[in-house]
Amino acid sequence: MLRVDVKPEMVVWACERSGIDRGELARRIPQLLSWVGGTMKPTLNQLENFARVTHTPVGYLFLPSPIEENVPIPDFRTMEGSGVANPSPDLLDTIHICQQRQEWYRDYARTLREPPLAFVNSARVGDDIEETAKKIREAISFDLEARRQAPTWTDALRQFIEQADNIGILVMVSGVVGSNNTRKLAPQEFRGFALSDDLAPLIFINGADTKAAQMFTLAHELAHVWIGQTGLSDVPFVSAPDNATELWCNKVAAELLVPLDTFRDEYDSSAILNEEMNRLARRYKVSTLVILRRMLEVGGINRIDFNEAYAREIEHLANIPGGGGGNFYLTLAARASKRFARALVASTLEGRSSFTEAFRLLGFRKMSTFNDLGHSLGIGI
């Protein structure tokens, strides 16, 4: 039986890169220990299966030594712009999928001779926070009172996404890589990113995060689109990032979602902190952490009370599950962006795009799924 020459250190690197428990890998790949120990080499079929399990490009395994992988877009997740080392395959694959979708939509928009979107790159870091938030609010028709009346955070988030979609932004929300439900994204690694483009601006939101957190992530990434800045974000609003871009985007996002002038009028500083925090979070449909920060900014609580309440909320929010469930086809459209999915389905039915390309970009293989998705979007044969 023909076996391939792969160095044991490359097998170890792929295991560590995957983030999968070594015991689980050994269960799924019975020959793994012999490969690592150098007593046996894999067959090509075994190596290809190992690459699939560890989400490793099979070509990487033939390299003489491990490579250093970097996030392919600016990384704003940590202090002083240093980024986070060793991005997971899930994060890297998610960015690559979104880049491919954006490239397709950009070409599609050019074919239709769509004009550049004027709001992309229309602001600068350092612009007035309230004025910038007002411009975003007006552009997407963000009605604060309508959002308050939404019965749940899910309804408010869906409305917010549709408003961004209506002005030409591809908003993709998913808690998994592509359509692979076994590859769940970790909010601890990233909450979202923006891929700026004046024809196909794209925002990705980690759907594994809480709905309230997703609301702030979308607002934060909208600010990135307005300054024309591609970037990967962690958006920790309660802290003050060293990076000037992230700090400014956080402030714009907070002002967009919870304008200080209305907040001052509605905030009762004499009320019990926890009760008032939860009441205002429900009213504005944002995270309690955003409300806590706003309370601090208007002088309603001191730094000590803020820090104590923040620690409690972090522990509480860690136990709240993220998004999931719902109608399969609505979820599928949300993962790929309704605007993108609608354009791709229409283009395919018109013969401009191939079904093979559509299936690849949408992440499924069945014609019946394609037809049902089209019908759910109001497009059909």
N, C-alpha and C positions, 0 to 999 in steps of 0.2 A: 504494500500500500504506500503510495507516494505521500511523503510528509514534507512540510515546508519549514524553512529555517527561520525561526523567530526567536530573538533573544529573550531569555527569562525576564530581564529587567523591563522589557517593553510590555510583557504580560502583566507584571506587577504594576507598572505605570497605568495601564488601561483599567485595571481593577480599582486603583486609588482614584483615578479620574472620574470613574462612574459614580462614586459615592454610594455604591451598593455594598451592603454588609458582606464581608469576605465569606462568612459561613453560607449565606444565601447564594453567592456566586458558586461556591464549591458544590452546593446541592444541584444547581442548574447546569454546571459544567463539571461532570465527574472527573475529567482528566486534568483539571486545573492545577492541582498540587504537583502532579508529575511534570507539567510544563514549567511551573515556577522553579521546581527543583532541578530542572535540566535533564531528567532521566528519560523524558519522552518529548517528541515534537508533535505538534498537531497536524492533522490533514487539512487540506484547503477548506473542505466543507466545515470541519470543526472550528477552524479559525474564523470563517465567515459567520458562523453561529455565535461565537464568542464576541465578535465585533458588534453584532446586533444586540446581544444581551447587555453589553457594556456601553452601547451607544458611541462606539468609536469608529471613525472612518477606517476601513480595513487597510488602506494604504499606510496609515500611521504606524501600524504594527510591524512593518518591514523596515522602518527607519533604524539607523544605527544607535540612536539614543532618543530619549523623550524630548519632545519639543515644549517650548513655553507658549501657552495659548493666552491670548489677550482678547478682551472684549473689543469687537470691531467698531465700536462707536465711543465717543467721549464718555467717561465713567465719572459720575458725580456722587457716588454713593458714600464716600468717606472723607475724612478731614484732609484738607490741603490738596485735594484733587489727586490723591495717590491711588485711588481705586481699590478694589477688592481683589486679592490674589486668587488664582486658580478658579476661574469661572466654571460653573458646572456645565456638562454637556446639555442639560435642559435649557439653561439660559442661552448658550451659544446657538443651539438649534432654533430656539424661539426667535432670536434676532434674525437669523438667516431666513427663516420662513417669512417673516414680515418684510425683509428687504426684497425678497423675490416677489411678493404680492405688490409691494409698492412699485417696483420696476414695471410690472405688468400694467398696473393702473396708470402710471405715468405715460407709458406708450399709448394706452387706450385713450387717455385725455388728449394727447397730441393728435391722434388720428381724428378725433372729433373736433379738433381745433378749439378746445376749451381755453379760455383766457387764464393767465396766472391769477392766483388768489391774492388779492391786494393786502389782506391782513397778515399774510406770512411775512415775517421780517419787517413788520411795520412799527415795532417798538424796540427800545434799547434798554439794557440793564442799567438801572439808575433813573429811568423815567418815573414820574410821579405814580405812586402805587394806586391811589384812589382813581386817578384818571385812566390808568391802564385797565384796571378792573372794570371800570365803567364802559370802556370801549369794547372789551370782550363781552360784557353782559349785553350790550346793545347789539353786537354782531350776531350773537347766537340766540337773541330774543329770550334771555334768561329772566324769567319772571319769578321773583323771590316769593311772592304770595302764592303763586300756583304751586311752587315746590313745597311750600309749607303745608298746603292742603293735600299733598300726596299722602295716601294712607300708610305707606311703608317706605323704608329706605330703598327697597328694590324698585318701587314705582318711581321714586324721585330720581334714582340713578338711570333708569331706562329713559326717562324724559330728558335728562341731561345729555345722555349719549345721542339721542335722536336730534337734539338741538345742534350738537357739534357736527353730526352727520349731514344735517340739512345744509350747512354752509360749505361742505366739501371736504371735511376731515374724515379720514378712514379710522374709525375707532374700533379696535379689536380687544375683546375681553375674554380671557380664557385662564383657567386654572391648571391646564395641562399643556403639554407640548403638541402642537398641531391638533389632531383628533385622537391622540393616544391617551386614553384615560388611565393607563398604568404609569404614565410619566407626569406626576403631579409637580407643579411649580411651587417653590417655597417663597412665601412673602419675606422671610428672613433674609433671602438673598437679594431680591429686588421687588419693587412694587410697580414699576412701570418704566416706559421709555417713550421718547418721541423721536421720529425720523422726519426731519424737516424737509419740505419740498414745496415749491410754489404751485405745483399742479397736483401733487398727491401727498399732502401732509398726513402722517400716520401717527397714531397714538396707540400704544399697547398698555393694557391694564391687567395686572395679575389678578385673575378672577378667584384665586384661592384666598385672597385677603377679604376682610369684612366689607360689607356694602358701604358702610360709613367711610372706611379708609379708601375704598375705590373712588368715592365721590371726591375726596381731596386729591387723590392721584390724578384724576382727570383734570381737575382745575389747575393743578401744578403743571401738567404736561401741556395744557392749553397756553400757559404763559411761555413755555419753551417754543411752541409754534409761533407765537406772536413775535418773539425775538429771533426767529429763524435758527434756533439752536437745537441740533440733534444731541441727545444725551440719555444716559441711563440713570434712573433716579431711585433714591430710597425715601425721599420726601418725609423726613422725620420732623414734622412741624414744631413739636414741642422743644426741640433743640435748635440751636442757631448754627447752621453750617458755616464752616470757614469760607467755603466757595461763594463768591459774590453772586454768581448766577443762581445757585440753588437758594440762597438766602432771599434774593429778590423774587424769584418765582414762588417761594413759599408765602411771602407777604402778599403777592398779587392773588394767589389762590385763596388765602384766608379772607381777603377783602372781597373777592368775587362771591364767596359762599356766605360769609358772615360780615357784612358791611359794618364798620365800627359805629357809624352814626345811628343805625337802627338798633344795633346791639346795646348801646348805652341807654336807649329808651326802654328796652325790654328787660334789661338785666336788673334783678332785685338783689342787691348786695346784702340785704338784711335777711334773706331767706337762708335756709339750711343749705350748705354748699352742695352736698351730693344731690339733693332734690332739685335745686336750681340748675345744676350742671346737666342733669338728665332731661329736665324739662326743655331747656334751650337746645340741647342736642336733638331732641325729637322735633322741635319746632323748625330748626334750620336744616335738619336731615344731614348732620355731620357727626364726626367722631366727638366723643366727650373730651378728647385731648385737645381738639381745636377750640372747643368752648372754654376749657381751662386756660388755654393760652390767652384767649380774648379777655377773660376775667382778669388775668394778670396785667394785661396791657392797659385796661381802663382803670386799674388801681383798686379793683374790687377785692382782691386777695393779695397777701404778701408772698414773698418768695418761699418762705418756709411752708406755708399752707399749700402753695402750688406744688412744691416738690413732693410733699406727703401724698397729696391727692393724685398726682401723676403716677407715683409708684403703685398706688392701689389700682388705678385704672389700667396700667400696663399688665398687671397680673390678671385683672378681670378680662381684658380684651383678648389675652392669650388663649383663653378658654372658649372664645366665641368662634364657631366654625365659619369658614368663608363661603363663597357662592357655590352653586351647583344645582343640578336637577332641572326641572322644567321641561317644556316641550323640546323634543330632540332637534327639530328643524329650526326653531327659534334660537336655540342654543348654538347650533351650527352656524347660523347667520351671524350671531353676535361674536363668535370666535373669529370669524373672518372679516367682520364689518359688513353690515347690511348693504352699504354703498358698494363695496367691493364685490360682494357675492352677487348682487343684482346686476352689476355691470358685466361680470364674468359669465353668468348664466345667459344673459341676453346676447353677448358677443358670440358665445358658443352656438346658441340656437340660430343665430344669423349666419353662421359659417365663417366668422372672422377668426375664431379661436377653435382649436381642436378639443375634442372631449378628453383626450389624454392630458393635455395641458390643464384643463379645468379640474380634472380629478386630482392631478398632482398638487395644484395650488389650493384646492379646497380640502384635501386630505381624506378622500374616500375613493372607492373603486367601483361602486355599483351604479348602474344607470338608473335604477329605481330610486336611489337616494337623490341623484341629481334631479330627476323629474319632480320628486316630492318637495325638494328644496325650492325649485322654481315656482311651484304652485303656492308654497308658503309665502313667497315674496311677490306673488301676484304676476308671475311670469310662467307661461307654460306653452307646450306645443299645441 
